[in-house]
C-alpha cells in the first residue's frame, strides 16, 4: 500500500454564508475564522473532477484535538463517525498507521497529553504538527520543520503531536521526488499568517505535481505535511451552513479506480471545535 511506497521513496530522497474573492479562489466564510473553498486545479487529473478542497482554520477561534482509537480503547472508525461522536466541526486523518499489530500505531511520532501512540521520531519524515500549546510563548498550532526549528525546545511546548512526511523545505520548495505513481491524498498545511489548512484531493495526482499545484495557488503556504492517501484519505466537515464528505479512492498498485464512495475505518484523526468564549 501507499506507506510502503512512500518509505522507499524517502530512502531515495447549498451554502448561504458570505463569500469573498482572492485571486482565483472563492472562499466561503462559514463563520469567523473558518473558510472553505473547492478549487479547480490547473493541471487536470486523468480521473475525477481535478478539484482540491481546502478548509482554512484560524487557531484563535478553534481548538484542535487529536483522536486516537488506541487512547480511547476503541476500534478504528469512519471519519464521519469520529466527528459526530466527539462533537467536532471537521476531521481529517492524523497520519499514516502501521500495517501490523493492532493497526492503530502511527508511522511517525504521535503523542496526546499523557497518551503516547508512538514514542519514536521517524527521521525520514521531518515535519510534526503540534497543537494544544502549554503557554503563549509559541503559536497555538504549528507545523514544526525538524530541519530548521529546534525540536528539543518545541517538544516541551505542546501537549499534542503527530508526525508526517515533509512536502516542502523551510524555503517553501517542493521536496517530493518525482515518480509515476499517483493517488488521492489528504494533507495539513500552515500558511504565512498562521492559519491551518485541511487539504484534500480525490482526483489522483503524482505527489510532486500536486505540491507544485498548491504552490501555484494564492494560499501562501509556509509548511506542508503529508497525512494519508488512497481510499483511506478522509475529510469530513459538518457545519450548520455546509456539509462536506470527501473520501479517497484511486491508488496506483492498490485501488486503480474512482469507485470508492464511502469512508474507510481509520484509527487516528485531527479534529476541530469552537473555542469556549
Order of alpha helices (4+ residues) and beta strands (2+ residues): alpha-beta-beta-beta-beta-beta-alpha-alpha-beta-beta-beta-beta-beta-alpha-beta-beta-beta-alpha-beta-beta-beta-beta
